[in-house]
Amino acid sequence: MEISAGIQASLAGRYASALFDLASEAGSVTAVENDLDKLDAALRESGDLAALIGNPQVSRSQLANVMAGVAEHLGLSQLTKNFLGVLAENRRLAKLPGIIRAFSTIAAAQRGEVQAEVASAHALSDAQLAELEGKLRAREGRTVKLKSRVDPALLGGLVVTIGSKRIDSSIRTRLNTLAQAIKSA
């Protein structure tokens, strides 16, 4: 499989690529991807966990024990548990969010998908997400895997990111553009 040079060049990308290769050999790419989604959600929900994995004062063995407990609690596969242990041992747990993103990108590319993230001021309904996914699929010409998040600072509208492309129709951006136009006039 061809992996972009940008992913391979980054430390997180190299770890993600190695994990993807191991998961492919074991036939468990989907299971590992689901595990990483659970970990990503846990890191977003727990500021303490996110701070802990980047804390250089916590020993490798303590990090390994904490991550083993988190993995057990989340019901992660053995491959993912082992991978977290390697990250803890190598003091690379702080790179976990980047590794998760890179793994998702690699897995999506393998399936012929493109990943998109949509940010909105309020949670979108399933029907709205399905409609947006259909429009993005038509625009991109391939399957789109959509992740949504809520960003109240947008005030309204959407910000859609597909790879390196960004479609920003948020009210915040429109107001900022209007303010800049008024200042320039």
Rosetta constraint file for C-alpha pairs under 8 A:
AtomPair CA 1 CA 110 HARMONIC 7.05 0.50
AtomPair CA 3 CA 7 HARMONIC 6.94 0.50
AtomPair CA 3 CA 8 HARMONIC 6.93 0.50
AtomPair CA 3 CA 106 HARMONIC 6.83 0.50
AtomPair CA 4 CA 8 HARMONIC 6.50 0.50
AtomPair CA 5 CA 9 HARMONIC 5.92 0.50
AtomPair CA 6 CA 10 HARMONIC 6.67 0.50
AtomPair CA 6 CA 13 HARMONIC 7.95 0.50
AtomPair CA 7 CA 12 HARMONIC 7.74 0.50
AtomPair CA 7 CA 13 HARMONIC 4.56 0.50
AtomPair CA 7 CA 14 HARMONIC 7.13 0.50
AtomPair CA 7 CA 102 HARMONIC 6.63 0.50
AtomPair CA 8 CA 13 HARMONIC 5.15 0.50
AtomPair CA 8 CA 14 HARMONIC 5.35 0.50
AtomPair CA 8 CA 17 HARMONIC 7.40 0.50
AtomPair CA 9 CA 13 HARMONIC 6.77 0.50
AtomPair CA 9 CA 14 HARMONIC 7.11 0.50
AtomPair CA 10 CA 14 HARMONIC 6.28 0.50
AtomPair CA 11 CA 15 HARMONIC 6.43 0.50
AtomPair CA 11 CA 95 HARMONIC 8.00 0.50
AtomPair CA 12 CA 16 HARMONIC 6.06 0.50
AtomPair CA 12 CA 95 HARMONIC 5.98 0.50
AtomPair CA 12 CA 96 HARMONIC 7.38 0.50
AtomPair CA 12 CA 98 HARMONIC 5.50 0.50
AtomPair CA 12 CA 99 HARMONIC 4.54 0.50
AtomPair CA 12 CA 102 HARMONIC 6.90 0.50
AtomPair CA 13 CA 17 HARMONIC 5.89 0.50
AtomPair CA 13 CA 98 HARMONIC 7.58 0.50
AtomPair CA 13 CA 99 HARMONIC 6.11 0.50
AtomPair CA 13 CA 102 HARMONIC 5.49 0.50
AtomPair CA 13 CA 103 HARMONIC 7.45 0.50
AtomPair CA 14 CA 18 HARMONIC 6.17 0.50
AtomPair CA 15 CA 19 HARMONIC 6.17 0.50
AtomPair CA 15 CA 99 HARMONIC 6.53 0.50
AtomPair CA 16 CA 20 HARMONIC 6.01 0.50
AtomPair CA 16 CA 99 HARMONIC 5.17 0.50
AtomPair CA 16 CA 100 HARMONIC 7.12 0.50
AtomPair CA 16 CA 102 HARMONIC 5.87 0.50
AtomPair CA 16 CA 103 HARMONIC 4.85 0.50
AtomPair CA 17 CA 21 HARMONIC 6.17 0.50
AtomPair CA 17 CA 102 HARMONIC 7.86 0.50
AtomPair CA 17 CA 103 HARMONIC 6.77 0.50
AtomPair CA 17 CA 106 HARMONIC 7.38 0.50
AtomPair CA 18 CA 22 HARMONIC 6.31 0.50
AtomPair CA 19 CA 23 HARMONIC 6.04 0.50
AtomPair CA 19 CA 83 HARMONIC 7.40 0.50
AtomPair CA 19 CA 103 HARMONIC 7.75 0.50
AtomPair CA 20 CA 24 HARMONIC 5.96 0.50
AtomPair CA 20 CA 29 HARMONIC 6.75 0.50
AtomPair CA 20 CA 103 HARMONIC 6.66 0.50
AtomPair CA 20 CA 106 HARMONIC 7.58 0.50
AtomPair CA 20 CA 107 HARMONIC 7.46 0.50
AtomPair CA 21 CA 25 HARMONIC 6.24 0.50
AtomPair CA 22 CA 26 HARMONIC 6.25 0.50
AtomPair CA 23 CA 27 HARMONIC 5.88 0.50
AtomPair CA 23 CA 28 HARMONIC 4.96 0.50
AtomPair CA 23 CA 29 HARMONIC 4.88 0.50
AtomPair CA 23 CA 32 HARMONIC 6.88 0.50
AtomPair CA 23 CA 79 HARMONIC 7.54 0.50
AtomPair CA 24 CA 28 HARMONIC 6.20 0.50
AtomPair CA 24 CA 29 HARMONIC 5.68 0.50
AtomPair CA 28 CA 32 HARMONIC 6.17 0.50
AtomPair CA 29 CA 33 HARMONIC 6.01 0.50
AtomPair CA 29 CA 107 HARMONIC 7.43 0.50
AtomPair CA 30 CA 34 HARMONIC 6.13 0.50
AtomPair CA 31 CA 35 HARMONIC 6.17 0.50
AtomPair CA 31 CA 77 HARMONIC 7.12 0.50
AtomPair CA 32 CA 36 HARMONIC 6.12 0.50
AtomPair CA 32 CA 76 HARMONIC 7.98 0.50
AtomPair CA 32 CA 77 HARMONIC 6.97 0.50
AtomPair CA 32 CA 79 HARMONIC 7.50 0.50
AtomPair CA 32 CA 80 HARMONIC 6.24 0.50
AtomPair CA 33 CA 37 HARMONIC 6.21 0.50
AtomPair CA 33 CA 103 HARMONIC 7.48 0.50
AtomPair CA 33 CA 104 HARMONIC 6.80 0.50
AtomPair CA 33 CA 107 HARMONIC 7.85 0.50
AtomPair CA 34 CA 38 HARMONIC 6.34 0.50
AtomPair CA 35 CA 39 HARMONIC 6.29 0.50
AtomPair CA 35 CA 76 HARMONIC 5.49 0.50
AtomPair CA 35 CA 77 HARMONIC 7.06 0.50
AtomPair CA 35 CA 80 HARMONIC 6.98 0.50
AtomPair CA 36 CA 40 HARMONIC 5.99 0.50
AtomPair CA 36 CA 80 HARMONIC 7.97 0.50
AtomPair CA 36 CA 100 HARMONIC 5.96 0.50
AtomPair CA 37 CA 41 HARMONIC 6.21 0.50
AtomPair CA 37 CA 100 HARMONIC 7.63 0.50
AtomPair CA 38 CA 42 HARMONIC 6.19 0.50
AtomPair CA 38 CA 74 HARMONIC 7.03 0.50
AtomPair CA 39 CA 43 HARMONIC 6.14 0.50
AtomPair CA 39 CA 74 HARMONIC 7.87 0.50
AtomPair CA 40 CA 44 HARMONIC 6.24 0.50
AtomPair CA 40 CA 97 HARMONIC 6.73 0.50
AtomPair CA 40 CA 100 HARMONIC 7.11 0.50
AtomPair CA 41 CA 45 HARMONIC 6.05 0.50
AtomPair CA 42 CA 46 HARMONIC 5.90 0.50
AtomPair CA 42 CA 49 HARMONIC 7.76 0.50
AtomPair CA 43 CA 47 HARMONIC 6.77 0.50
AtomPair CA 43 CA 49 HARMONIC 6.03 0.50
AtomPair CA 43 CA 50 HARMONIC 5.22 0.50
AtomPair CA 44 CA 50 HARMONIC 7.41 0.50
AtomPair CA 46 CA 50 HARMONIC 6.40 0.50
AtomPair CA 47 CA 51 HARMONIC 6.04 0.50
AtomPair CA 48 CA 52 HARMONIC 5.98 0.50
AtomPair CA 49 CA 53 HARMONIC 6.33 0.50
AtomPair CA 50 CA 54 HARMONIC 6.86 0.50
AtomPair CA 51 CA 55 HARMONIC 6.22 0.50
AtomPair CA 52 CA 58 HARMONIC 7.55 0.50
AtomPair CA 52 CA 63 HARMONIC 7.99 0.50
AtomPair CA 53 CA 63 HARMONIC 7.10 0.50
AtomPair CA 53 CA 93 HARMONIC 5.38 0.50
AtomPair CA 53 CA 94 HARMONIC 5.23 0.50
AtomPair CA 54 CA 93 HARMONIC 6.75 0.50
AtomPair CA 54 CA 94 HARMONIC 4.49 0.50
AtomPair CA 58 CA 62 HARMONIC 6.37 0.50
AtomPair CA 58 CA 63 HARMONIC 6.57 0.50
AtomPair CA 59 CA 63 HARMONIC 6.23 0.50
AtomPair CA 60 CA 64 HARMONIC 6.06 0.50
AtomPair CA 60 CA 88 HARMONIC 5.64 0.50
AtomPair CA 60 CA 89 HARMONIC 5.49 0.50
AtomPair CA 60 CA 90 HARMONIC 7.83 0.50
AtomPair CA 60 CA 91 HARMONIC 6.65 0.50
AtomPair CA 61 CA 65 HARMONIC 6.13 0.50
AtomPair CA 61 CA 88 HARMONIC 7.52 0.50
AtomPair CA 61 CA 89 HARMONIC 7.30 0.50
AtomPair CA 62 CA 66 HARMONIC 6.15 0.50
AtomPair CA 63 CA 67 HARMONIC 6.02 0.50
AtomPair CA 63 CA 88 HARMONIC 5.78 0.50
AtomPair CA 64 CA 68 HARMONIC 6.00 0.50
AtomPair CA 64 CA 84 HARMONIC 7.42 0.50
AtomPair CA 64 CA 85 HARMONIC 5.47 0.50
AtomPair CA 64 CA 88 HARMONIC 5.23 0.50
AtomPair CA 64 CA 89 HARMONIC 7.01 0.50
AtomPair CA 65 CA 69 HARMONIC 6.26 0.50
AtomPair CA 66 CA 70 HARMONIC 6.22 0.50
AtomPair CA 67 CA 71 HARMONIC 5.90 0.50
AtomPair CA 67 CA 81 HARMONIC 7.95 0.50
AtomPair CA 67 CA 84 HARMONIC 6.66 0.50
AtomPair CA 67 CA 85 HARMONIC 7.36 0.50
AtomPair CA 67 CA 88 HARMONIC 7.92 0.50
AtomPair CA 68 CA 72 HARMONIC 6.08 0.50
AtomPair CA 68 CA 81 HARMONIC 6.58 0.50
AtomPair CA 68 CA 84 HARMONIC 7.68 0.50
AtomPair CA 68 CA 85 HARMONIC 7.39 0.50
AtomPair CA 69 CA 73 HARMONIC 6.08 0.50
AtomPair CA 70 CA 74 HARMONIC 6.10 0.50
AtomPair CA 71 CA 75 HARMONIC 5.95 0.50
AtomPair CA 71 CA 76 HARMONIC 5.22 0.50
AtomPair CA 71 CA 81 HARMONIC 6.06 0.50
AtomPair CA 72 CA 76 HARMONIC 6.36 0.50
AtomPair CA 76 CA 80 HARMONIC 6.29 0.50
AtomPair CA 76 CA 81 HARMONIC 6.49 0.50
AtomPair CA 77 CA 81 HARMONIC 6.28 0.50
AtomPair CA 78 CA 82 HARMONIC 6.07 0.50
AtomPair CA 79 CA 83 HARMONIC 6.12 0.50
AtomPair CA 80 CA 84 HARMONIC 6.16 0.50
AtomPair CA 81 CA 85 HARMONIC 6.33 0.50
AtomPair CA 82 CA 86 HARMONIC 6.35 0.50
AtomPair CA 83 CA 87 HARMONIC 6.26 0.50
AtomPair CA 84 CA 88 HARMONIC 6.14 0.50
AtomPair CA 84 CA 93 HARMONIC 7.46 0.50
AtomPair CA 85 CA 89 HARMONIC 6.08 0.50
AtomPair CA 86 CA 90 HARMONIC 6.07 0.50
AtomPair CA 87 CA 91 HARMONIC 5.89 0.50
AtomPair CA 87 CA 92 HARMONIC 4.77 0.50
AtomPair CA 87 CA 93 HARMONIC 5.22 0.50
AtomPair CA 88 CA 92 HARMONIC 6.10 0.50
AtomPair CA 88 CA 93 HARMONIC 5.64 0.50
AtomPair CA 92 CA 96 HARMONIC 7.21 0.50
AtomPair CA 95 CA 99 HARMONIC 6.15 0.50
AtomPair CA 96 CA 100 HARMONIC 6.05 0.50
AtomPair CA 97 CA 101 HARMONIC 6.38 0.50
AtomPair CA 98 CA 102 HARMONIC 6.08 0.50
AtomPair CA 99 CA 103 HARMONIC 5.97 0.50
AtomPair CA 100 CA 104 HARMONIC 6.21 0.50
AtomPair CA 101 CA 105 HARMONIC 6.25 0.50
AtomPair CA 102 CA 106 HARMONIC 6.18 0.50
AtomPair CA 103 CA 107 HARMONIC 6.06 0.50
AtomPair CA 104 CA 108 HARMONIC 5.96 0.50
AtomPair CA 105 CA 109 HARMONIC 6.10 0.50
AtomPair CA 105 CA 114 HARMONIC 7.71 0.50
AtomPair CA 105 CA 115 HARMONIC 6.86 0.50
AtomPair CA 106 CA 110 HARMONIC 6.21 0.50
AtomPair CA 107 CA 111 HARMONIC 6.44 0.50
AtomPair CA 108 CA 112 HARMONIC 6.17 0.50
AtomPair CA 108 CA 113 HARMONIC 4.80 0.50
AtomPair CA 108 CA 114 HARMONIC 6.07 0.50
AtomPair CA 108 CA 115 HARMONIC 6.82 0.50
AtomPair CA 108 CA 145 HARMONIC 7.74 0.50
AtomPair CA 109 CA 113 HARMONIC 5.45 0.50
AtomPair CA 109 CA 114 HARMONIC 6.55 0.50
AtomPair CA 112 CA 142 HARMONIC 7.13 0.50
AtomPair CA 112 CA 143 HARMONIC 7.00 0.50
AtomPair CA 113 CA 142 HARMONIC 6.25 0.50
AtomPair CA 113 CA 143 HARMONIC 4.82 0.50
AtomPair CA 113 CA 144 HARMONIC 5.56 0.50
AtomPair CA 113 CA 145 HARMONIC 6.57 0.50
AtomPair CA 114 CA 142 HARMONIC 7.13 0.50
AtomPair CA 114 CA 143 HARMONIC 6.35 0.50
AtomPair CA 114 CA 144 HARMONIC 4.98 0.50
AtomPair CA 114 CA 145 HARMONIC 6.15 0.50
AtomPair CA 114 CA 162 HARMONIC 7.25 0.50
AtomPair CA 114 CA 163 HARMONIC 7.54 0.50
AtomPair CA 115 CA 144 HARMONIC 5.72 0.50
AtomPair CA 115 CA 145 HARMONIC 4.81 0.50
AtomPair CA 115 CA 146 HARMONIC 6.12 0.50
AtomPair CA 115 CA 147 HARMONIC 7.80 0.50
AtomPair CA 115 CA 162 HARMONIC 6.05 0.50
AtomPair CA 115 CA 163 HARMONIC 6.76 0.50
AtomPair CA 116 CA 144 HARMONIC 6.59 0.50
AtomPair CA 116 CA 145 HARMONIC 6.05 0.50
AtomPair CA 116 CA 146 HARMONIC 4.93 0.50
AtomPair CA 116 CA 147 HARMONIC 6.32 0.50
AtomPair CA 116 CA 160 HARMONIC 6.73 0.50
AtomPair CA 116 CA 161 HARMONIC 5.43 0.50
AtomPair CA 116 CA 162 HARMONIC 4.40 0.50
AtomPair CA 116 CA 163 HARMONIC 6.90 0.50
AtomPair CA 117 CA 146 HARMONIC 5.73 0.50
AtomPair CA 117 CA 147 HARMONIC 4.79 0.50
AtomPair CA 117 CA 148 HARMONIC 5.66 0.50
AtomPair CA 117 CA 149 HARMONIC 7.64 0.50
AtomPair CA 117 CA 160 HARMONIC 5.64 0.50
AtomPair CA 117 CA 161 HARMONIC 5.16 0.50
AtomPair CA 117 CA 162 HARMONIC 6.64 0.50
AtomPair CA 118 CA 146 HARMONIC 7.17 0.50
AtomPair CA 118 CA 147 HARMONIC 6.26 0.50
AtomPair CA 118 CA 148 HARMONIC 4.77 0.50
AtomPair CA 118 CA 149 HARMONIC 6.39 0.50
AtomPair CA 118 CA 158 HARMONIC 6.64 0.50
AtomPair CA 118 CA 159 HARMONIC 5.64 0.50
AtomPair CA 118 CA 160 HARMONIC 4.40 0.50
AtomPair CA 118 CA 161 HARMONIC 6.42 0.50
AtomPair CA 119 CA 148 HARMONIC 5.87 0.50
AtomPair CA 119 CA 149 HARMONIC 5.00 0.50
AtomPair CA 119 CA 150 HARMONIC 5.56 0.50
AtomPair CA 119 CA 151 HARMONIC 6.03 0.50
AtomPair CA 119 CA 158 HARMONIC 5.71 0.50
AtomPair CA 119 CA 159 HARMONIC 5.13 0.50
AtomPair CA 119 CA 160 HARMONIC 6.43 0.50
AtomPair CA 120 CA 124 HARMONIC 7.37 0.50
AtomPair CA 120 CA 148 HARMONIC 7.75 0.50
AtomPair CA 120 CA 149 HARMONIC 6.61 0.50
AtomPair CA 120 CA 150 HARMONIC 5.11 0.50
AtomPair CA 120 CA 151 HARMONIC 5.64 0.50
AtomPair CA 120 CA 152 HARMONIC 7.22 0.50
AtomPair CA 120 CA 154 HARMONIC 6.69 0.50
AtomPair CA 120 CA 156 HARMONIC 6.66 0.50
AtomPair CA 120 CA 157 HARMONIC 6.19 0.50
AtomPair CA 120 CA 158 HARMONIC 4.84 0.50
AtomPair CA 120 CA 159 HARMONIC 6.63 0.50
AtomPair CA 120 CA 170 HARMONIC 7.96 0.50
AtomPair CA 121 CA 150 HARMONIC 5.56 0.50
AtomPair CA 121 CA 151 HARMONIC 4.96 0.50
AtomPair CA 121 CA 152 HARMONIC 4.28 0.50
AtomPair CA 121 CA 153 HARMONIC 6.69 0.50
AtomPair CA 121 CA 154 HARMONIC 5.29 0.50
AtomPair CA 121 CA 155 HARMONIC 5.44 0.50
AtomPair CA 121 CA 156 HARMONIC 5.12 0.50
AtomPair CA 121 CA 157 HARMONIC 6.91 0.50
AtomPair CA 121 CA 158 HARMONIC 7.45 0.50
AtomPair CA 122 CA 150 HARMONIC 5.73 0.50
AtomPair CA 122 CA 151 HARMONIC 7.26 0.50
AtomPair CA 122 CA 152 HARMONIC 6.70 0.50
AtomPair CA 122 CA 156 HARMONIC 7.59 0.50
AtomPair CA 123 CA 149 HARMONIC 7.26 0.50
AtomPair CA 123 CA 150 HARMONIC 5.81 0.50
AtomPair CA 124 CA 128 HARMONIC 5.94 0.50
AtomPair CA 124 CA 129 HARMONIC 6.31 0.50
AtomPair CA 124 CA 148 HARMONIC 7.91 0.50
AtomPair CA 125 CA 129 HARMONIC 6.24 0.50
AtomPair CA 126 CA 130 HARMONIC 6.06 0.50
AtomPair CA 127 CA 131 HARMONIC 6.17 0.50
AtomPair CA 128 CA 132 HARMONIC 6.13 0.50
AtomPair CA 129 CA 133 HARMONIC 5.98 0.50
AtomPair CA 129 CA 146 HARMONIC 7.91 0.50
AtomPair CA 130 CA 134 HARMONIC 6.17 0.50
AtomPair CA 131 CA 135 HARMONIC 6.36 0.50
AtomPair CA 132 CA 136 HARMONIC 6.13 0.50
AtomPair CA 133 CA 137 HARMONIC 5.98 0.50
AtomPair CA 133 CA 144 HARMONIC 6.42 0.50
AtomPair CA 133 CA 145 HARMONIC 7.74 0.50
AtomPair CA 133 CA 146 HARMONIC 6.64 0.50
AtomPair CA 134 CA 138 HARMONIC 6.27 0.50
AtomPair CA 135 CA 139 HARMONIC 6.20 0.50
AtomPair CA 136 CA 140 HARMONIC 5.94 0.50
AtomPair CA 136 CA 144 HARMONIC 6.74 0.50
AtomPair CA 137 CA 141 HARMONIC 5.56 0.50
AtomPair CA 137 CA 142 HARMONIC 5.50 0.50
AtomPair CA 137 CA 143 HARMONIC 5.55 0.50
AtomPair CA 137 CA 144 HARMONIC 5.60 0.50
AtomPair CA 138 CA 142 HARMONIC 7.38 0.50
AtomPair CA 140 CA 144 HARMONIC 7.87 0.50
AtomPair CA 152 CA 156 HARMONIC 7.92 0.50
AtomPair CA 153 CA 172 HARMONIC 7.31 0.50
AtomPair CA 154 CA 158 HARMONIC 7.66 0.50
AtomPair CA 154 CA 170 HARMONIC 5.72 0.50
AtomPair CA 154 CA 171 HARMONIC 6.22 0.50
AtomPair CA 154 CA 172 HARMONIC 5.13 0.50
AtomPair CA 154 CA 173 HARMONIC 7.78 0.50
AtomPair CA 155 CA 170 HARMONIC 7.15 0.50
AtomPair CA 155 CA 171 HARMONIC 5.81 0.50
AtomPair CA 155 CA 172 HARMONIC 6.02 0.50
AtomPair CA 156 CA 170 HARMONIC 5.62 0.50
AtomPair CA 156 CA 171 HARMONIC 5.21 0.50
AtomPair CA 156 CA 172 HARMONIC 7.40 0.50
AtomPair CA 157 CA 169 HARMONIC 5.49 0.50
AtomPair CA 157 CA 170 HARMONIC 4.15 0.50
AtomPair CA 157 CA 171 HARMONIC 5.82 0.50
AtomPair CA 158 CA 167 HARMONIC 7.97 0.50
AtomPair CA 158 CA 168 HARMONIC 6.27 0.50
AtomPair CA 158 CA 169 HARMONIC 5.33 0.50
AtomPair CA 158 CA 170 HARMONIC 5.06 0.50
AtomPair CA 159 CA 166 HARMONIC 6.99 0.50
AtomPair CA 159 CA 167 HARMONIC 5.66 0.50
AtomPair CA 159 CA 168 HARMONIC 4.40 0.50
AtomPair CA 159 CA 169 HARMONIC 6.02 0.50
AtomPair CA 159 CA 170 HARMONIC 6.19 0.50
AtomPair CA 160 CA 166 HARMONIC 5.67 0.50
AtomPair CA 160 CA 167 HARMONIC 5.04 0.50
AtomPair CA 160 CA 168 HARMONIC 6.41 0.50
AtomPair CA 161 CA 165 HARMONIC 5.70 0.50
AtomPair CA 161 CA 166 HARMONIC 4.42 0.50
AtomPair CA 161 CA 167 HARMONIC 6.36 0.50
AtomPair CA 162 CA 166 HARMONIC 6.34 0.50
AtomPair CA 168 CA 173 HARMONIC 7.27 0.50
AtomPair CA 169 CA 173 HARMONIC 7.12 0.50
AtomPair CA 169 CA 174 HARMONIC 7.33 0.50
AtomPair CA 170 CA 174 HARMONIC 6.45 0.50
AtomPair CA 171 CA 175 HARMONIC 6.03 0.50
AtomPair CA 172 CA 176 HARMONIC 6.17 0.50
AtomPair CA 173 CA 177 HARMONIC 6.06 0.50
AtomPair CA 174 CA 178 HARMONIC 6.15 0.50
AtomPair CA 175 CA 179 HARMONIC 6.09 0.50
AtomPair CA 176 CA 180 HARMONIC 6.19 0.50
AtomPair CA 177 CA 181 HARMONIC 6.20 0.50
AtomPair CA 178 CA 182 HARMONIC 6.22 0.50
AtomPair CA 179 CA 183 HARMONIC 6.24 0.50
AtomPair CA 180 CA 184 HARMONIC 6.15 0.50
AtomPair CA 181 CA 185 HARMONIC 6.23 0.50
